[in-house]
Structures are given as structure tokens and as C-alpha cells.
Amino acid sequence: MRYWISILLIIVLSGCAARHRGEPSKPSAVNYSLAAPELLRIGLVQNRMKVVIEVKQDALLLAMNNRSQICTVSGSVELNLTDSGVAWKSGSDSGFNATGLIIMPLNPVGNLIWDETPYPGEFLIQKRGQGLTLINIVELEQYLRGVVPWEIGRPGLIGMAALEAQSVAARTYSIANLKNREVLGFDMWADVRDQVYRGHSGLDQLCDKAISNTAGMILRSGGQIVEAYYCSTCGGKTSNINQVWAKESKPYLVSHPDGPAGNYHCSASKYSKWETVFNGGEIDQTLLITLPEYIEWLEASELRKKWAGKYFIPASPGSDPMTPGRLKNISIQSRTASGRVAKLAVVTDAGKYIVCGDRTRWVLAPPSGRFSILKSAWFDVHLSRDAEGRPDQVTLKGRGFGHGIGMCQTGALGMAANGTSYKKILKHYYPGSSIEQAWK
Ligand SMILES: [Zn+2]
């Protein structure tokens, strides 16, 4: 029902895609009563020449700019980028719109399919930059149903409190990141850049129950919505946010042990300890790509440059940091309060690169394997050298999986299995924050 009220509101208010109510200017002393954001805009893919949507039952095709109805579509709807807009084709019908189109199903639950995945809500296909962007416009609680099982898994009843904690963390993260990707035309990505969201494939009854048990609950600290970061496995100690990312410190994102020494809440994780090995020329091939990317990443932001300090010392005048050459040495210069690498010195033919915090995971991206970046920034470096003294093998031995900031998901599952409530789990991982019923 609320879906339809939302749709009507959108039609009446603006004709624009998602609308989010802001916080009231004078929150009540008893309850902050933040209004639920009616709809989120989740970016599924961008820069496509063509997008094909399957409509299981009937849906309305609307013009993006004013939501005026174009026609009813069903079956396969093909959308193609053209020089001047978006062309669409459905059966024998076809047409064109300069900015974009909305596909609004008459039955909003699981009626639209993209990439073999059913999605709730509606789709917006927008011409943006050099291609088409596909956006899922979806209610927050429906969105969470497609996030929680993919973010923390389906542990069954024993993990119920962790599922509830994950629901509150994901809901809070979503509210804190509204309009975060406005430059791209949506709120959040549907992957690890924000939260993994796979529509309504793989729904889980217990995850659904955890979401409804905590409906409308979010975390606050000092009156502000918490930036509720979380990661897979902290490895025994969580991170100070400002020591691993170029971000300000937060009182609730501080380093602390994840349980008693030697028996951490996440100690059963398969990522508790790991090893990554670069053989032969693999490290040089990796650094050839990742060191210039690191320099570009830093130089794209004054804040990052300030955070990193002096990040390149040339081997000789005129040495170019964008052409690293071969590796000479890698050493850890300093560590954060949690033991993660704070500054890593990578010396190549071009000079010395100082790689900071969590960015070490991008620079030392494993040469192969499932994960595109190093599992964590908590590692030791072991070098062996060839007859000429060049490194011929680099071994990284580390702990944990993820940035270590905020909630440790494996730790939350461990606490849940020990009978800890979701409120206590959240207080442990976001110390000093409060859990509030922001809306019903
Ligand atoms: Zn942990």
C-alpha cells in the first residue's frame, strides 16, 4: 500500500525519481521521529549501450521527466542508447525519450527482471554520460530484504541476533548515505562500494524476520545518524576510521578488541589468518598498475593528499611516479592502534612510495584469486631475493577480511551464537551510540 502512496506522492510532487524526506527541523525530545525515506535509488549498472528488462506481468512505461504514461508493456523491453536519448522497443511497440524512461509494474513485487534477477519496485533507465544507467527505485525495507542475506549470509536461527544487528546497521548506513552518489544520479551502488544488493533473489525467511523485528530502528550518536560501516572479519581488533581511511574520526568508530584476547568473537573465521604470495615477476606486474592508480587516487582529492602526507620521494630528480619500474624493497613504516599497516614504504626504480592505511589493499592486490584486493591491511611482509638482490618472492601474512571499521560480521555471528542480543552486539561495535525507533 505504501508503495502506491509513494508513487502517487511522486507523481503529485515532482515527477522526479526518488524523493527522501529530510529530518524535521525540530526533532521531538522523546523521539527523533525521522521520517522513513519513501524510496531509495540503487544504481545497478552504468555506461551500457543496451539494457533488456523482462516484465512478467503488465507494467507501465513512463517518461522520466514528468512520469507521463507512454504505454503498457509486458515481456521483453529493450532499451538502447542513441545520440539523442533512449530508444525503447516492446513487441511491436517502440518509441524514444530524450532523458530516460521508467518501468512501473502494476504488481510491484518481483515483477521486473534484469540479468536473471527479480527486483521489487520500479526501474529507471536514464541516459547519463556516455551510456545508459539502470536504477532500481525501491522502498527501504524491501531493499534491505535484498541486502541482509548477501551481506551476512543465512546462518539460521542461531544467528538471529546478528541478522537483527545487520538489519539495523544496513538500514542506518542507507539513511546516512542518501544522495551519496548524486553525481551518478542515484543514492548507492548495489555492490561492495556500498552494500551488496541482489534484488529479491535468494530471499531468506529469517533475514526477513530480522528486518521486520527491527523495522524503523537506526543508530544515532550525539544526535547524528551513525556512519554504520561494517566488514566481514576484523581479525581480533576493530579499526579507528581515521587511521585506515582519509576520513574524520568518529567516537563510535574506534579501535577496540573484538572480545577476550585469544578467544575473539571472530576467531572461528576462515579469514582469521591468511597468506598471499607474489612469485617471480607478479609483484612488478601488479605495482606497474596499482602504484600509478594510488597516485591518481591521492591526487584526485586535497583531503587524501593531506591525509597521506609525503607520498612519493623520487629516486632521482625527474623520476616519474607513474612509471614505477621494478621493485627494490617493501617495508612497514608504522602501524595503527589496531596493528594494521598505517604506512607502507614501497621502493622501486622510480623512488619511494608511501602507501597509507587501507589503500595498501589496493596496491598489493593479489595476483590471482577470487578477491580483487588484499583481504586486509593487517599483515606482515616477508621478502626473498634472487642472486642479484632483487625481490623474487613477496609473502604477506595477515589477519581478518575487510577494513575492520564498525561491526565485524563474523564476530556478530559469534556473539549471537553465544546468546548476545542484537542491541548488545550493536553497542559493542558502535560504542556510545543509541538504537532508536526512528519510524514505524
Ligand atoms: Zn572480529
Residues whose N, C-alpha, C, O or C-beta is under 5 A from the ligand:
A	BS01	ZN	T233 C234 G235 G236 D258 C266 C408 G411
